[in-house]
């Protein structure tokens, strides 16, 4: 079968491949505890579900403007103004079916063939994939355990060339749970202003913060005009299946991104958008309770992992992931790398996790091994999963 050459540039999200393997083993009768998928295990809050149902009953089931319904764009503008302390108008907002399209559309709208885009690694694998697919050159920026999974600023500065066009940030971060400090963001802003760079700031975990204070680069003078702020409803409101996200950007770029929506999906589902209005304008108690539960789970899983032989785990500041160093565990078992450990945990212990290479290729000189655990599962299952891993690896 002949397919376009460009398809060879498109990557995937390994978490879904692991999910398929977990499902296959489960169908065979295997008992698997999964820490693989980054999806809140909470129900969408009742008021949001009712708003979506009522919208369907009211026949709100037709096309909307490509950039989104006016009432949702207004609600998002108010929300961003309140949470990021910047001035936002509805014209700055483009609504999409999930947040991923904003990553795609940013790359398509801003990168010419050969333009360079700096992205974090380990990181969400879609960043590198869409940069390459759009014809750009992905430039990896390593996140370092020694810096609480921030990056070295001098190294970041060294990556900027005359071809650099875009910098991608993600804070709080998938897969490490780390959060970029205000000082780091100010250093990035300084270089963006100096070299006339765009910034894509992925802030989908901005409400899931346990320690410290979340800070958006859009709050730094001069950065709002050159930043695409990416956010959505999946993580904050447990709405992964609703497919509702958005980008906030300058008005000129918003016109181009909305045109990409027109050419790809026409618009986001109307009743989903109206549920989004209810999410932003309704009570926030369910989100607050979810974050508190995630914090308890974080403390539980970090403590448990650090009690297992060969594993060291930092305490993440946000999101719902931990990214333990398993270098010694691999050595103790005679395993080549964390991918081999991922396989052994799944088949010998019945525990599903993701290896470091699910989040980008290893970089030259990178010697440490890591696994990502999503603790978006019950405390009982976390304890059971830790017990299974300890039985395989031993206690510290």
Steps between C-alpha positions, in 0.01 A plus 500: 500500500636841404463775758637854513860543614388743768334217694846369581561817699196454722553338838252361748411505868636180651262512795219388273708209372559387859128544569425263213746244642345532846157442349627195313646348818187585697286326238720192554408505867819668629468734801673825399538816708560788262696817569536565126225739388494868592128532556319606820304208644230737624158554345429823316323725756121468495428863404718465191333176392155652548596804292610273216184289521278808511679645198424185300136508612484864388624391153836672540638239262593705194805684371663778698753759379836337441665701777231393747168613644506860616383414853781248547766731358377772737508259795854388411615862465367578849656184642843571353483863610424383854758219522789651299442865586517614137252680274322256270214558256282232335676580171820357649340159559472204261305197622598154375389136552760427765823686562717305254374688192653820639842329496444393139364835388779694670760299308310530171441873538850600613761259362640510149707205375831497686389732780615380841274440799637431847300251705545334843623143534392277658168650402162454340592309183258693279723811515784344303259316272311806379815714464643240265168449319471875434845498338684652793814377673441378858769616743490308832545683830587249776324522835735408784423307816782694670300819439163356609429439134556855387756562225844656497459861392844533347436191291161640397666821384755300302223332299371824351612561142386732219258221396332473843135595471314336789558389860260252663456505877290269719443582865395312709668238289412166350668255573700627799245705696762776521411867482702784342598778737426865436874563463525236226203645316647849524823371344305340216304823452822699479624282215163494325488879498864531395473252211137562399381147590154355546421301813240223528422471871320175579317570826243218507609400855501856636222429752660179627775651715599380848813693594606848403310735273420450133625781281422556132754653264216711360520712816849626411492838322523464123424127497124485458523616137751228409357212707239240412352394834367144477242377750194279512236326703622137498722507809344778709141379466553128424363553147747299290227339288317827437789627282509866589806724501609844390784731415539864604715709266520839334202588286685485168627146560157393630353573157748264336451226759121526463546453125689179572203387711270575205717289272532204737198446726273798420429560869488344844178323607252765605354320802851427624580870483192585706609245759832686505321824589343321797842367602658845511206693644369236743630382839864395517465274806538175305829617348633609839406164653663314211825693544504426873452130427780509244730656760429217745570246227820679402632480854401134523663389175820701549547359849430147375733522201784632713462192721572266206852379427660674203243781467538870582206737454477877532187664639329669202340841537199442273310294241434135598824328402817385669818430307724282715862424418522121452862475384604282794188285471588422139857410599383282789279298265756491220270692268621715211278799563169631633315360197607152608394579857163622372453166324606299806270692735206446268551129439657387828332733751178600322585871522479730195728805484673697223873508429697821457521440123122536478574870540765554236831352394784480746744785452878467445668443835174414676573204729218493754185285467151613595140380508183708504223409740161671472339497843156577356372186666372405845716490812418132540631421151808715562580296812439171317716609208784606728482168686531311170802705393663457843447124478691501171776750584529470878494756780761769543 
